[in-house]
């Protein structure tokens, strides 16, 4: 279904909700009419004066027979109307529930699209900030080398040596980007090895005192492990970019059919409930990734107190 289809469904749900409100108002009106008719019938029945039978063999019921009958007929008519209204109300509620379920799945679909878009932006950013800039720099270096060939061969060789080094660096960067797209260690060595490589890359320059405790986690659905990996990757990226931490503690354990990850740092912390500035949706997408695989994530942090993240995902 496309966006217009979902918009049409939302409009139908709104119209049904509007009809439900009208039905509720009609039911209330009919109940009020029933109450008034009942009160009126009782008033007619009880309207016989004390000395009425002294002058007439008739009683109040006989005198007001037609009016009382009309009042009770009004009550029956209102009951029949409400029964039909209740049937329509039940039908509308059933249909609204079905449509809302469809629209709820639309939200999951939009979440997946947001996650995919965030991944695309991350890849584009990585390519632009590293590989593409290096390749553009290489063009100038090669042009400079061609100029030096006729004038100074030594300088030309030096420039070509720089070109060679930049090319090697660019190849490594592209390999890392490809690895991020689908960590090959998932297929070759498993989840534990992929996490160990991720942590090694995270602390490549020994910037942190890093403690890690990783179990060998397995799952029949590899997409669940990939989603967990992406969330861990985002957590480490946030520490690297924003936390200004010195110590990082990482744990990935199997317990009662669930993969439980804890990540703790001693960085500057932040307010998890504060809406991020700009177009950064890292935290919300982390939560959505975990929700889509039926997991739970809790984030505890405060300024100058570091951050503690716990993730629990069923994998059995």
Secondary structure, 3 states (H helix, E strand, C coil): CCHHHHHHHHHHHHHHHHHHHHHHHHHHHHHHHHHHHHHHHHHHHCCCCCCHHHHCCCCHHHHCHHHHHHHHHHHHHHHHHHHHHHHHHHHHHHHHHHHHHHHHHHHHHHHHHHHHHHHHHHHHHHHHHHHHHHHHHHHHHHHHHHHHHHHCHHHHHHHHHHHHHHHHHHHHHHHHHHHHHCCHHHHHCCHHHHHHHHHHHHCCCCCCEEEEEECCCCCCCHHHHHHHHHHHHHHHHHHHHHHCCCEEEEEEEEECCEEEEEEEECCCCCCCCCCCCCCCCHHHHHHHHHHHCCCEEEEEECCCCCEEEEEEEECC
